[in-house]
Amino acid sequence: THPPPPPPPRKTHKSSSTAAATRRDTAPATTPRPRLALVGCAGAGKSRLAAELSARLEVTHIDLDHLFWAEGEARPEGFAARLRQARKAAEGSDRMGGWVIEGNYKVAKNEAWGRADVVVHLEPPPWRRLLRVCKRELRR
């Protein structure tokens, strides 16, 4: 007997650092696409997991940090409206589109978490979060 063939290589999706939302829908859906919200503290892995999930599920990735921070400075005015606009654009006029929203902002409780099919709270051990945050800062 022969061993089974290896699985095909996984495709990875790198999210753009300049785009707040990346459109991933490829074909019209006949049922609503999944809507997920990822929350957790700094270094929990929200951005990486959101990019991977959005690529696998072929839905829009909405990064709340990119919506809140514009050109390097905090832009709290109009943040709720920008989030609502990005969410509605991801859902489309037929409300069938899906999204993965990641971030921890109070306004997201109503606009994203309350509309998500699933809310995932990421909580890796403190040493892992600290290591990730330090690595991220060194790359900047």
N, C-alpha and C positions, 0 to 999 in steps of 0.2 A: 504494500500500500504506500501511496505517496502522501506527504503532508499537504494540507490545504494551501492554496496560493496565498501570499501575503496580501493584506488589505491595500487598496490604492492609497497613494500618499494624500495626506490631508491638505486642503487648501486653506491658507490663513488669510485674514483680512486685516490690514492695518488701517486704523481710522485716521483720517486727516486731522492735523492739529489746527487747521483753520476753519474747518466746516463744523457747524453746530449740529447739523443733521445730514446724514448720508443716505440717500434713497437707495434701497436695495430691492424693492419689489420688481419682479421681472414679468409677471403675467397677471391678468385679472383673476382675482380669487372668487370662488363660488361660495366659500364660507369665510367668515372673518379670520384674519391672520392673528397669531398670538400677540399679546401685549404684555410686556414684562417690565417691571421696575426693579432696579438693583440699588440697594442701599448698603451703607457700611461706612466705617471711619476711613480716614486717609490711609492708604497702603493696603486696603482690604482686597484690592484686585477688581474693583468695579469696572474700570475702563477696559481692561484687557478682556474680561469675561463678556462685557457688552459688545465689544467688537467681534468676538468669536461667535456669540449667539446671533447677532444680527446677520452675519455672513451665512451661518448655517441655516437659519430660519428664513433668510432672504426678506428681511424686514428692515425698516429704517432705524438707524442708531442715532439717538438724541442724547448729546452730552450736555448736562445742565451747566457745567463749568463754562463751556464755550458760549452758552446763551447768556450767562451772567457776566462773564469777563469779555469786554470788547476792547480790542487794541491795547491789551495790557492793563486796563483799569476796570474797576468794579462799575457795573452799570445796573444798579438795582431798580431804577425807574423804568417801568415798562417790561420788567422781567417776566411777570405773569403773562402779559400779552404775547411776548416772544415765545414762551413755552406753549401757550395755547395755540398759536399760529403753527409752530413746528409739529405739534401733536395732530392738529387737524389736517395739515398737509400730508403727514404720514398715513393717516387713516383714509384720506381721499374723500371725494364727494359721495361715494357709495358707502363710506364708513366700514369698508372691508379690510383696509390696510392695517398692518401691524407695526409695532415698534418695540424697541428696547430703550428705555430711559434710565440713565444712570446718574446718580448724584444725590446729595443731601441738602435740600433747600426746603424751607417751610412751605413755600408756595406749591411745591410738588405734591404735598399731601393731598390736596384737592384735585389738582390738575392732572396728575399722573398716577399716583398710588391708588386713588379711589377709582380710577378707570382701568387699572391693570387687571389682567386675568390672574397674574401671580406677582407677588412682591417677595423678592429674595433678599434676605439680610445676610450679608457676608461678614463673618467674624473669625478671621484667622488668628492664631496666637500672637500676642504682643511682639515677640521677638521677630516674627516674620514681617509684621507691618512696619516695624522700625527699620528693618533691613531694606524693605522695598522703598520706603520714603527716602532713606539715605542714598540708595542707588539712583533714584529719580533726581534728587538734588545734585548729585555729582555729574549726571548727564547734562544738566542745564548749564 
